[in-house]
Amino acid sequence: MDAGAIAAIERGSSLFSAGVTAVGAPFAERDAVRLLAPDGREVARAVVNYSSHACELLAGKRAADVLDEALGFHGPDAVAYT
C-alpha cells in the first residue's frame, strides 16, 4: 500500500485500488488478508472484495475509472474493508 492508503486504513477507511502497490500472495474474493506497508509491517487485516488476480489488474488505478474496463463488470469501489 502507498502512504495515503496506509493513513486511510489507520483512520478506519476501506482500501481502494489506487492505494494498492503490490499483491503478495494468491487469494480469493471474500478472503481475509493482511494489509502490509512497503516495509512489511502489518497495517491491518481486511476482507477483500476481489481476487488477487483482479487486485493485480486494479492496482494503482482509480476503481471508478477502470472497474468495467479491467474486470468486465462494475463491482464495489473498495478493494478491501477492515
C-alpha positions as a printed Julia matrix, in Angstrom:
82×3 Matrix{Float64}:
   0.0     0.0     0.0
   1.12    3.54   -0.6
   1.4     6.12    2.19
  -2.05    7.59    1.51
  -3.69    4.17    1.73
  -1.86    3.37    4.96
  -3.05    6.64    6.53
  -6.62    5.98    5.39
  -6.6     2.41    6.74
  -5.22    3.63   10.07
  -8.17    6.07   10.24
 -10.6     3.19    9.65
 -11.27    3.69    5.94
 -11.53    0.99    3.31
  -8.71    0.2     0.88
  -9.22    1.44   -2.67
  -7.34    0.18   -5.71
  -5.4     3.43   -6.2
  -3.53    2.7    -2.95
  -2.58   -0.88   -3.84
   1.07   -1.16   -4.88
   1.54   -4.94   -4.95
  -0.23   -8.24   -4.36
   1.94  -10.69   -2.42
   0.08  -13.99   -2.45
  -2.93  -15.55   -4.16
  -6.33  -15.11   -2.53
  -9.99  -15.41   -3.47
 -12.81  -12.9    -3.31
 -14.07  -12.51    0.3
 -10.88  -13.93    1.84
  -9.35  -12.29    4.9
  -5.92  -10.86    4.09
  -3.14   -8.91    5.78
  -2.56   -5.38    4.51
   1.15   -4.58    4.59
   3.2    -1.41    4.39
   6.14   -1.38    1.95
   8.47   -2.26    4.85
   6.46   -5.43    5.57
   4.73   -4.08    8.68
   1.15   -5.29    9.05
  -1.15   -2.28    8.99
  -4.46   -4.15    9.23
  -6.37   -7.25    8.35
  -9.24   -6.94    5.91
 -11.78   -8.83    3.84
 -11.26   -8.37    0.1
 -13.98   -7.75   -2.46
 -11.86   -9.1    -5.33
  -9.46  -11.97   -6.03
  -5.71  -11.43   -6.09
  -5.79  -11.55   -9.89
  -8.41   -8.79  -10.04
  -6.45   -6.74   -7.48
  -3.35   -7.01   -9.66
  -5.36   -5.63  -12.6
  -6.7    -2.77  -10.48
  -3.54   -1.91   -8.51
  -2.64    1.76   -8.61
  -5.71    2.72  -10.63
  -8.84    4.58   -9.6
 -11.62    2.0    -9.37
 -14.22    4.31  -10.87
 -12.05    4.66  -13.98
 -11.16    1.02  -14.59
 -13.57   -1.45  -12.97
 -15.7    -2.01  -16.05
 -12.73   -1.99  -18.43
 -10.32   -4.14  -16.38
 -12.8    -6.64  -14.96
 -15.71   -6.59  -17.38
 -18.14   -5.6   -14.61
 -18.56   -2.86  -12.04
 -18.3    -4.22   -8.51
 -17.63   -2.43   -5.23
 -15.25    0.55   -5.42
 -13.34   -0.58   -2.31
 -10.84   -3.4    -2.8
 -10.94   -4.33    0.89
 -12.58   -3.29    4.12
 -11.37   -3.7     7.68
